[in-house]
Amino acid sequence: MTENKVNFDGQVVIVTGAARGIGAATARLVAARGAKVFAFDINRDGLLELQKELSLADNQIGTLDIGDQDSITTTINAVAQSAGKIDALINTAGIVGPTNVKVENVSWPDFENTLRVNLFGTIWLTQAVIPYMKSAKYGRIAHVASIAGKEGNPGMSPYNVSKSGMIGFIKGVAKEIAPDGIVINALAPAVISTPMNADTSDETLKYMISRIPMGRVGQADEVAEILAFMGSSACSFTTGFTFDASGGRATY
Ligand SMILES: NC(=O)c1ccc[n+]([C@@H]2O[C@H](COP(=O)([O-])OP(=O)(O)OC[C@H]3O[C@@H](n4cnc5c(N)ncnc54)[C@H](O)[C@@H]3O)[C@@H](O)[C@H]2O)c1
């Protein structure tokens, strides 16, 4: 019989940003496909709901601010110690940062905070898991970037920089770790229906949808399917790439 490689039986998968939205959908999906999921977020209440839903042990959830390098190191080391390995990291945690603010008016603390969470968090998480994956000669790393990192959104320069930085980061790292059996990719969604967009005005949503040939926003479950592939052994000959989830908006 043909092997189902988007299956996580016996695998340890870390999901960040797992309390809601794309991260929660991904945690649910990979758990349903057999993964032992370790779920992290700054939102403890959301994690507790997920814990209940997926019957996760207490050490399989944890509050983690990915904008804090020391916390990342401690958390990743703790997972590796208790689970014995880390097969995949799926990093969906992120913030939008300032919107509708022209670049000359963005305060540096706001700019830096957006970079710290989205970009530095990506770097620190990657640095923390690589040694474990190298010793296992296997690993899958998937980071959620954004179409904003490919095209740029006006009034959102910190977010644009953070997401294009993620895309650039994975390209070079992929070449470094390819000989070690580790694959690292990014994903660039267009607008997806999640709590992140709960406050987006109807007018803005209409404009965003008008740019999507499929004529609708994406769903978290659809993004989770791509991330599950990226985090699985089936993703075996693609690295340093930015996958698309934009309903036909970005065909490059
Ligand atoms: N929703 C969209 O339209 C869209 C489009 C493109 C890219 N993205 C990206 O997808 C990812 C997931 O977004 P979403 O739509 O599910 O958003 P969301 O706001 O619903 O979920 C993001 C999660 O990340 C967590 N988080 C935020 N800062 C954190 C930190 N410092 N440390 C740990 N966790 C933190 C939040 O608590 C939340 O649970 C983000 O990286 C976002 O930039 C979203």
The ligand as a Tripos MOL2 file, in Angstrom:
@<TRIPOS>MOLECULE
LIG
   44    48     1     0     0
SMALL
NO_CHARGES

@<TRIPOS>ATOM
      1 N1         -5.1450   36.1400    9.1690 N.am      1 LIG1
      2 C1         -4.5710   36.6290    8.0920 C.2       1 LIG1
      3 O1         -5.2320   37.2380    7.2340 O.2       1 LIG1
      4 C2         -3.0970   36.4110    7.8710 C.ar      1 LIG1
      5 C3         -2.5820   36.7210    6.6050 C.ar      1 LIG1
      6 C4         -1.2240   36.5480    6.3770 C.ar      1 LIG1
      7 C5         -0.4110   36.0900    7.3930 C.ar      1 LIG1
      8 N2         -0.9270   35.8150    8.6210 N.ar      1 LIG1
      9 C6         -0.0170   35.3360    9.6600 C.3       1 LIG1
     10 O2         -0.4990   34.1030   10.1350 O.3       1 LIG1
     11 C7         -0.0620   33.9100   11.4800 C.3       1 LIG1
     12 C8         -1.2600   33.4960   12.3280 C.3       1 LIG1
     13 O3         -2.2140   34.5370   12.2560 O.3       1 LIG1
     14 P1         -3.7450   34.3780   12.6630 P.3       1 LIG1
     15 O4         -4.5310   34.9940   11.5890 O.co2     1 LIG1
     16 O5         -4.0200   32.9970   13.1070 O.co2     1 LIG1
     17 O6         -3.7520   35.4180   13.8850 O.3       1 LIG1
     18 P2         -4.3260   35.3160   15.3500 P.3       1 LIG1
     19 O7         -4.1040   36.6830   15.9190 O.co2     1 LIG1
     20 O8         -5.6960   34.7660   15.3380 O.co2     1 LIG1
     21 O9         -3.3500   34.2600   16.0410 O.3       1 LIG1
     22 C9         -2.0270   34.5650   16.3440 C.3       1 LIG1
     23 C10        -1.6560   33.8740   17.6400 C.3       1 LIG1
     24 O10        -0.2880   34.2320   17.9340 O.3       1 LIG1
     25 C11        -0.2220   34.5200   19.3220 C.3       1 LIG1
     26 N3          0.8800   35.4280   19.6040 N.ar      1 LIG1
     27 C12         0.9580   36.7430   19.3230 C.ar      1 LIG1
     28 N4          2.1300   37.2490   19.7660 N.ar      1 LIG1
     29 C13         2.7880   36.2180   20.3630 C.ar      1 LIG1
     30 C14         4.0380   36.1170   21.0250 C.ar      1 LIG1
     31 N5          4.8290   37.1770   21.2070 N.pl3     1 LIG1
     32 N6          4.4210   34.9090   21.4790 N.ar      1 LIG1
     33 C15         3.6070   33.8250   21.3230 C.ar      1 LIG1
     34 N7          2.4100   33.8740   20.7320 N.ar      1 LIG1
     35 C16         2.0060   35.0530   20.2540 C.ar      1 LIG1
     36 C17        -1.5810   35.1440   19.6570 C.3       1 LIG1
     37 O11        -1.8550   35.0990   21.0450 O.3       1 LIG1
     38 C18        -2.5190   34.3160   18.8090 C.3       1 LIG1
     39 O12        -3.0090   33.1900   19.5100 O.3       1 LIG1
     40 C19         0.5790   35.2340   11.9140 C.3       1 LIG1
     41 O13         1.9850   35.1020   11.8270 O.3       1 LIG1
     42 C20         0.0820   36.2300   10.8720 C.3       1 LIG1
     43 O14         0.9810   37.3020   10.6730 O.3       1 LIG1
     44 C21        -2.2640   35.9670    8.8860 C.ar      1 LIG1
@<TRIPOS>BOND
     1     1     2 1
     2     2     3 2
     3     2     4 1
     4     4     5 ar
     5     4    44 ar
     6     5     6 ar
     7     6     7 ar
     8     7     8 ar
     9     8     9 1
    10     8    44 ar
    11     9    10 1
    12     9    42 1
    13    10    11 1
    14    11    12 1
    15    11    40 1
    16    12    13 1
    17    13    14 1
    18    14    15 2
    19    14    16 1
    20    14    17 1
    21    17    18 1
    22    18    19 2
    23    18    20 1
    24    18    21 1
    25    21    22 1
    26    22    23 1
    27    23    24 1
    28    23    38 1
    29    24    25 1
    30    25    26 1
    31    25    36 1
    32    26    27 ar
    33    26    35 ar
    34    27    28 ar
    35    28    29 ar
    36    29    30 ar
    37    29    35 ar
    38    30    31 1
    39    30    32 ar
    40    32    33 ar
    41    33    34 ar
    42    34    35 ar
    43    36    37 1
    44    36    38 1
    45    38    39 1
    46    40    41 1
    47    40    42 1
    48    42    43 1
@<TRIPOS>SUBSTRUCTURE
     1 LIG1         1 GROUP 0 **** ****
